Amino acid sequence: MEQWAVNPHEEMGKRGWSMVKEAPDEGYTDISGCKGIWKKILSETTEKEHIKPKEGSMVEVEYWYRYDGKVFDSTEDDGAIEVIPGSGMCTAGMEEGLISMNVGERATFRLDPIFGFKENGFPPSVPEWSVIDLEMVCVSSMGPWTHAEKVDAGIEFKNAGNEFFKNGEYRPALKKYNKGLDILGRRLRKLRPELKDIEEQQHKVRVQILQNCMQCWFKLDNIDRCLELADQIIRQDEFNPKARFRKARHELSKHNYYTAREHLEVTKAHVTDPDLLKQIDSELRNITRVEADSKRKEKDTAKRISQAFTSAG
Protein backbone atom coordinates (compact mmCIF):
# COMPACT_ATOMS: atom_id res chain seq x y z
CA MET A 1 0.00 0.00 0.00
CA GLU A 2 1.26 3.48 -0.85
CA GLN A 3 1.45 4.79 2.71
CA TRP A 4 3.94 2.05 3.64
CA ALA A 5 5.91 2.05 0.39
CA VAL A 6 8.73 4.23 1.80
CA ASN A 7 11.32 2.69 4.14
CA PRO A 8 10.20 3.81 7.63
CA HIS A 9 13.77 3.77 8.96
CA GLU A 10 14.82 6.20 6.24
CA GLU A 11 11.85 8.42 7.11
CA MET A 12 12.78 8.35 10.80
CA GLY A 13 16.37 9.18 9.90
CA LYS A 14 15.32 12.17 7.82
CA ARG A 15 13.04 13.45 10.58
CA GLY A 16 15.73 12.90 13.19
CA TRP A 17 13.48 12.30 16.19
CA SER A 18 10.68 10.04 17.48
CA MET A 19 7.26 10.91 18.87
CA VAL A 20 7.90 8.14 21.44
CA LYS A 21 11.12 9.45 23.00
CA GLU A 22 11.34 6.93 25.84
CA ALA A 23 9.95 3.60 26.96
CA PRO A 24 6.17 3.94 27.67
CA ASP A 25 6.47 1.74 30.76
CA GLU A 26 8.66 -0.82 32.48
CA GLY A 27 9.49 -3.80 30.29
CA TYR A 28 9.46 -1.98 26.95
CA THR A 29 12.50 -2.12 24.66
CA ASP A 30 13.22 -0.32 21.39
CA ILE A 31 13.34 -3.00 18.68
CA SER A 32 13.63 -0.57 15.77
CA GLY A 33 16.91 1.11 16.71
CA CYS A 34 15.29 4.52 16.12
CA LYS A 35 12.67 4.58 18.91
CA GLY A 36 9.96 3.96 16.33
CA ILE A 37 8.77 0.62 17.76
CA TRP A 38 8.78 -0.15 21.49
CA LYS A 39 7.98 -3.74 22.44
CA LYS A 40 6.86 -5.41 25.66
CA ILE A 41 6.35 -9.18 25.83
CA LEU A 42 3.10 -10.03 27.62
CA SER A 43 3.50 -13.81 27.53
CA GLU A 44 6.30 -15.96 26.21
CA THR A 45 5.71 -18.81 23.77
CA THR A 46 4.97 -22.23 25.21
CA GLU A 47 6.13 -23.96 22.02
CA LYS A 48 9.11 -26.31 22.47
CA GLU A 49 10.65 -25.12 19.21
CA HIS A 50 11.01 -21.35 18.92
CA ILE A 51 9.92 -20.36 15.40
CA LYS A 52 10.40 -16.75 14.34
CA PRO A 53 8.66 -15.37 11.25
CA LYS A 54 10.94 -13.90 8.61
CA GLU A 55 10.40 -11.45 5.79
CA GLY A 56 8.38 -13.35 3.18
CA SER A 57 6.82 -15.78 5.69
CA MET A 58 3.04 -16.22 5.80
CA VAL A 59 2.13 -15.35 9.38
CA GLU A 60 -1.21 -15.94 11.08
CA VAL A 61 -1.80 -13.18 13.62
CA GLU A 62 -4.43 -11.93 16.05
CA TYR A 63 -4.18 -8.19 16.73
CA TRP A 64 -5.73 -5.23 18.54
CA TYR A 65 -4.90 -1.67 17.49
CA ARG A 66 -5.53 0.94 20.20
CA TYR A 67 -5.56 4.71 20.26
CA ASP A 68 -5.78 6.51 23.58
CA GLY A 69 -6.49 3.14 25.21
CA LYS A 70 -9.47 2.28 22.99
CA VAL A 71 -9.53 -0.51 20.39
CA PHE A 72 -10.26 0.86 16.91
CA ASP A 73 -9.37 -2.18 14.78
CA SER A 74 -8.92 -5.84 15.68
CA THR A 75 -9.41 -9.47 14.70
CA GLU A 76 -11.74 -9.98 17.66
CA ASP A 77 -14.84 -10.67 15.55
CA ASP A 78 -13.42 -12.33 12.44
CA GLY A 79 -10.50 -14.27 13.88
CA ALA A 80 -6.83 -14.34 12.94
CA ILE A 81 -5.66 -13.00 9.59
CA GLU A 82 -2.62 -13.89 7.49
CA VAL A 83 -0.01 -11.35 6.51
CA ILE A 84 3.38 -11.53 4.80
CA PRO A 85 6.02 -9.30 6.42
CA GLY A 86 7.79 -7.25 3.76
CA SER A 87 4.83 -7.27 1.38
CA GLY A 88 3.26 -3.97 2.46
CA MET A 89 0.00 -5.70 3.42
CA CYS A 90 -0.03 -4.04 6.84
CA THR A 91 1.68 -1.29 8.82
CA ALA A 92 5.46 -1.32 9.11
CA GLY A 93 5.00 -1.64 12.87
CA MET A 94 3.03 -4.86 12.47
CA GLU A 95 5.54 -6.28 9.98
CA GLU A 96 8.61 -5.57 12.12
CA GLY A 97 6.78 -6.51 15.30
CA LEU A 98 5.94 -9.95 13.91
CA ILE A 99 9.53 -10.56 12.82
CA SER A 100 10.61 -9.88 16.43
CA MET A 101 8.19 -12.48 17.87
CA ASN A 102 8.16 -16.24 18.34
CA VAL A 103 5.14 -18.29 17.29
CA GLY A 104 2.87 -18.48 20.35
CA GLU A 105 4.16 -15.22 21.84
CA ARG A 106 1.91 -12.33 22.87
CA ALA A 107 3.33 -8.81 22.90
CA THR A 108 2.31 -5.16 22.81
CA PHE A 109 4.00 -2.40 20.82
CA ARG A 110 3.98 1.41 20.99
CA LEU A 111 4.36 2.77 17.44
CA ASP A 112 5.57 6.10 16.18
CA PRO A 113 3.17 7.22 13.38
CA ILE A 114 5.81 6.46 10.73
CA PHE A 115 5.48 2.80 11.74
CA GLY A 116 1.69 3.18 12.07
CA PHE A 117 -0.87 4.92 9.88
CA LYS A 118 1.19 8.06 9.19
CA GLU A 119 -0.60 10.97 7.52
CA ASN A 120 -3.69 8.86 6.80
CA GLY A 121 -4.65 8.11 10.37
CA PHE A 122 -7.55 5.68 10.77
CA PRO A 123 -10.74 7.75 10.27
CA PRO A 124 -12.81 8.46 12.21
CA SER A 125 -11.07 6.98 15.25
CA VAL A 126 -7.44 8.03 14.81
CA PRO A 127 -6.19 11.46 13.67
CA GLU A 128 -3.27 11.75 11.26
CA TRP A 129 0.26 11.41 12.68
CA SER A 130 -0.91 9.69 15.88
CA VAL A 131 1.05 7.41 18.21
CA ILE A 132 -0.82 4.10 18.55
CA ASP A 133 -0.51 0.81 20.42
CA LEU A 134 -0.62 -2.61 18.80
CA GLU A 135 -1.11 -5.87 20.69
CA MET A 136 -0.45 -9.11 18.79
CA VAL A 137 -0.45 -12.87 19.18
CA CYS A 138 1.73 -14.66 16.63
CA VAL A 139 -0.38 -17.75 15.96
CA SER A 140 1.63 -19.55 13.26
CA SER A 141 4.22 -19.01 10.55
CA MET A 142 5.01 -20.75 7.25
CA GLY A 143 7.88 -20.06 4.89
CA PRO A 144 9.57 -18.06 3.56
CA TRP A 145 9.83 -19.95 0.29
CA THR A 146 12.41 -20.14 -2.47
CA HIS A 147 11.15 -19.27 -5.95
CA ALA A 148 10.78 -22.99 -6.76
CA GLU A 149 9.02 -23.68 -3.46
CA LYS A 150 6.52 -20.92 -4.24
CA VAL A 151 5.38 -22.95 -7.26
CA ASP A 152 4.83 -26.05 -5.10
CA ALA A 153 3.03 -24.04 -2.39
CA GLY A 154 0.82 -22.35 -4.99
CA ILE A 155 -0.16 -25.73 -6.44
CA GLU A 156 -0.86 -27.10 -2.95
CA PHE A 157 -3.25 -24.25 -2.10
CA LYS A 158 -4.83 -24.42 -5.56
CA ASN A 159 -5.59 -28.13 -5.12
CA ALA A 160 -6.96 -27.51 -1.62
CA GLY A 161 -9.23 -24.81 -3.03
CA ASN A 162 -10.38 -27.12 -5.81
CA GLU A 163 -11.66 -29.62 -3.27
CA PHE A 164 -13.85 -26.96 -1.69
CA PHE A 165 -14.99 -25.77 -5.12
CA LYS A 166 -16.09 -29.30 -6.11
CA ASN A 167 -18.31 -29.38 -3.00
CA GLY A 168 -19.85 -26.00 -3.77
CA GLU A 169 -18.00 -24.31 -0.88
CA TYR A 170 -16.86 -21.25 -2.82
CA ARG A 171 -15.81 -18.92 -0.01
CA PRO A 172 -13.54 -21.50 1.68
CA ALA A 173 -12.17 -22.22 -1.80
CA LEU A 174 -11.38 -18.52 -2.25
CA LYS A 175 -9.47 -18.48 1.03
CA LYS A 176 -7.23 -21.29 -0.19
CA TYR A 177 -6.76 -19.72 -3.62
CA ASN A 178 -5.87 -16.36 -2.07
CA LYS A 179 -3.23 -17.99 0.12
CA GLY A 180 -1.65 -19.39 -3.03
CA LEU A 181 -1.73 -15.95 -4.66
CA ASP A 182 -0.22 -14.32 -1.57
CA ILE A 183 2.75 -16.66 -1.87
CA LEU A 184 3.15 -16.44 -5.65
CA GLY A 185 2.26 -12.77 -5.93
CA ARG A 186 -0.80 -11.56 -7.83
CA ARG A 187 1.12 -10.05 -10.72
CA LEU A 188 3.86 -11.25 -13.02
CA ARG A 189 7.21 -11.09 -11.25
CA LYS A 190 10.37 -11.01 -13.34
CA LEU A 191 13.09 -13.29 -11.99
CA ARG A 192 16.75 -13.55 -12.95
CA PRO A 193 17.39 -14.92 -16.48
CA GLU A 194 18.64 -18.24 -15.10
CA LEU A 195 15.27 -18.67 -13.33
CA LYS A 196 13.21 -18.20 -16.49
CA ASP A 197 11.68 -21.70 -16.27
CA ILE A 198 10.58 -21.13 -12.67
CA GLU A 199 9.16 -17.72 -13.62
CA GLU A 200 7.03 -19.39 -16.29
CA GLN A 201 5.86 -22.06 -13.83
CA GLN A 202 4.87 -19.38 -11.32
CA HIS A 203 2.99 -17.50 -14.05
CA LYS A 204 1.12 -20.64 -15.12
CA VAL A 205 -0.01 -21.53 -11.58
CA ARG A 206 -0.86 -17.88 -10.81
CA VAL A 207 -3.15 -17.63 -13.86
CA GLN A 208 -4.81 -20.96 -13.01
CA ILE A 209 -5.58 -19.74 -9.49
CA LEU A 210 -6.90 -16.40 -10.78
CA GLN A 211 -9.19 -18.31 -13.17
CA ASN A 212 -10.50 -20.38 -10.28
CA CYS A 213 -11.12 -17.23 -8.22
CA MET A 214 -13.03 -15.77 -11.17
CA GLN A 215 -15.23 -18.88 -11.30
CA CYS A 216 -15.87 -18.70 -7.54
CA TRP A 217 -17.12 -15.12 -7.77
CA PHE A 218 -19.29 -16.06 -10.74
CA LYS A 219 -20.84 -18.87 -8.69
CA LEU A 220 -21.39 -16.39 -5.84
CA ASP A 221 -23.21 -14.03 -8.27
CA ASN A 222 -20.64 -11.28 -7.74
CA ILE A 223 -20.29 -10.37 -11.42
CA ASP A 224 -18.32 -7.17 -10.79
CA ARG A 225 -15.61 -9.05 -8.88
CA CYS A 226 -15.68 -11.79 -11.51
CA LEU A 227 -15.08 -9.26 -14.30
CA GLU A 228 -12.31 -7.52 -12.34
CA LEU A 229 -10.49 -10.83 -12.18
CA ALA A 230 -11.12 -11.47 -15.87
CA ASP A 231 -9.46 -8.13 -16.65
CA GLN A 232 -6.58 -8.96 -14.32
CA ILE A 233 -6.08 -12.31 -16.06
CA ILE A 234 -6.15 -10.74 -19.54
CA ARG A 235 -3.50 -8.21 -18.48
CA GLN A 236 -1.22 -11.13 -17.61
CA ASP A 237 -2.36 -13.56 -20.32
CA GLU A 238 -3.78 -11.55 -23.23
CA PHE A 239 -5.48 -14.42 -25.04
CA ASN A 240 -6.69 -16.34 -21.99
CA PRO A 241 -9.79 -18.17 -23.28
CA LYS A 242 -11.65 -18.53 -19.97
CA ALA A 243 -11.31 -14.86 -19.05
CA ARG A 244 -12.26 -13.66 -22.54
CA PHE A 245 -15.21 -16.05 -22.69
CA ARG A 246 -16.45 -14.71 -19.35
CA LYS A 247 -16.11 -11.14 -20.68
CA ALA A 248 -17.95 -12.13 -23.86
CA ARG A 249 -20.83 -13.65 -21.91
CA HIS A 250 -21.18 -10.43 -19.94
CA GLU A 251 -21.21 -8.31 -23.11
CA LEU A 252 -23.89 -10.59 -24.57
CA SER A 253 -26.05 -10.07 -21.49
CA LYS A 254 -25.88 -6.33 -22.21
CA HIS A 255 -26.60 -6.90 -25.94
CA ASN A 256 -23.16 -5.55 -26.89
CA TYR A 257 -22.83 -8.04 -29.74
CA TYR A 258 -19.91 -6.39 -31.51
CA THR A 259 -17.67 -6.45 -28.38
CA ALA A 260 -18.86 -9.96 -27.52
CA ARG A 261 -17.94 -11.19 -30.99
CA GLU A 262 -14.46 -9.66 -30.66
CA HIS A 263 -13.82 -11.53 -27.41
CA LEU A 264 -15.20 -14.80 -28.80
CA GLU A 265 -13.18 -14.66 -32.01
CA VAL A 266 -9.96 -13.96 -30.11
CA THR A 267 -10.79 -16.82 -27.75
CA LYS A 268 -11.57 -19.23 -30.58
CA ALA A 269 -8.19 -18.59 -32.17
CA HIS A 270 -6.38 -19.73 -29.01
CA VAL A 271 -8.68 -22.28 -27.37
CA THR A 272 -7.77 -25.96 -27.12
CA ASP A 273 -10.65 -27.20 -24.93
CA PRO A 274 -13.20 -28.88 -27.27
CA ASP A 275 -16.11 -28.23 -24.90
CA LEU A 276 -15.28 -24.53 -24.68
CA LEU A 277 -14.89 -24.43 -28.45
CA LYS A 278 -18.42 -25.80 -28.85
CA GLN A 279 -19.78 -23.12 -26.52
CA ILE A 280 -17.94 -20.41 -28.45
CA ASP A 281 -19.28 -21.64 -31.79
CA SER A 282 -22.79 -21.76 -30.33
CA GLU A 283 -22.53 -18.17 -29.05
CA LEU A 284 -21.12 -16.94 -32.36
CA ARG A 285 -24.04 -18.56 -34.22
CA ASN A 286 -26.47 -16.89 -31.81
CA ILE A 287 -24.84 -13.52 -32.43
CA THR A 288 -25.04 -14.03 -36.20
CA ARG A 289 -28.72 -14.98 -35.88
CA VAL A 290 -29.50 -11.95 -33.67
CA GLU A 291 -27.64 -9.62 -36.04
CA ALA A 292 -29.50 -11.06 -39.04
CA ASP A 293 -32.86 -10.63 -37.25
CA SER A 294 -31.93 -7.06 -36.37
CA LYS A 295 -31.03 -6.24 -39.98
CA ARG A 296 -34.28 -7.81 -41.22
CA LYS A 297 -36.30 -5.75 -38.75
CA GLU A 298 -34.46 -2.60 -39.81
CA LYS A 299 -35.30 -3.32 -43.46
CA ASP A 300 -38.96 -4.02 -42.63
CA THR A 301 -39.16 -0.77 -40.65
CA ALA A 302 -37.58 1.22 -43.48
CA LYS A 303 -39.96 -0.39 -45.97
CA ARG A 304 -43.03 0.50 -43.87
CA ILE A 305 -41.83 4.09 -43.51
CA SER A 306 -41.27 4.34 -47.27
CA GLN A 307 -44.73 2.92 -48.00
CA ALA A 308 -46.30 5.35 -45.54
CA PHE A 309 -44.69 8.33 -47.30
CA THR A 310 -45.74 6.98 -50.69
CA SER A 311 -49.37 6.57 -49.54
CA ALA A 312 -49.37 10.06 -48.04
CA GLY A 313 -48.11 11.56 -51.33
Disulfide bonds with the S-S distance in Angstrom:
none
